[in-house]
């Protein structure tokens, strides 16, 4: 069933986001000594390979998103992973709508920055050519596309919008699957 | 009734946002010749008085938000203004949740930028002192606070969360006011 496939996609998205946030993204926010050298090397390799200066020298506006990731989103990841692994948990609908709208919104300025900003080449090189810009866009794009898919699923799926949600029981409520 | 007071606040917020977006905010996106000189002078006066360089020389990440305002939010303003003037329009709940989450999210990087960025003094001066930074924060803060108030109202108000929303009628549904 198509909905179950989507739920599994969402499970993997949220489950994988936990180590990604903890081990990679939060390096932009926390002092370097918190992380073992191999992880710091991994981040440096990524930033150089994909020409992403934002993770090494984040502008304050970008850093505010990492802060949101740590404080608002991290607690949600295991809850959402559980809900979509289990499937059919209509109580996840409103939190998922809030999460997906929030995250999709954060990707808009990030992608605009990647596509249009005149990046310096030092101390941390940013993308200079169209090819480099679109490669970096492709790294961030899943964090726009999966949340949008999640939002559409929560808004349009009959299972997540049945009258029996919110725990109310009604003799006339239709249950569609 | 407290809910009606909130609805009137939301009406004025959305109704006032229409001219603010069209006449002020969109100047950051559209060519200067689109606007008559008095409006351009108004924007210049504001930018100098409140030391807001973002409206005169917007970074691409900021410009992406103005684009969202024009394309995603503008069509919503008159609809939301009507709904909250009329009152009790439960169909506005989900769109209002999407709007308020989106806009509150956009304010996070903007406020971080105002509070922490090292602004140049030329060609367009940015805030340098704490006092100047907090003054500029106070200009933008309503666009965080009212959306958050709207979000909480949509999530917590019994009227906007009654089982009779979404047009389903149930003999056992409770209607709370």
Interface residues (C-beta under 8 A of the other chain):
Chain A: X59 X60 X61 X62 X63 X64 X65 X68 X94 X97 X98 X101 X102 X105 X106 X108 X109 X110 X111 X112 X113 X115 X116 X117 X155 X161 X163 X166 X168 X169 X170 X171 X172 X173
Chain B: X59 X60 X61 X62 X63 X64 X65 X68 X94 X97 X98 X101 X102 X105 X106 X108 X109 X110 X111 X112 X113 X115 X116 X117 X155 X161 X163 X166 X168 X169 X170 X171 X172 X173
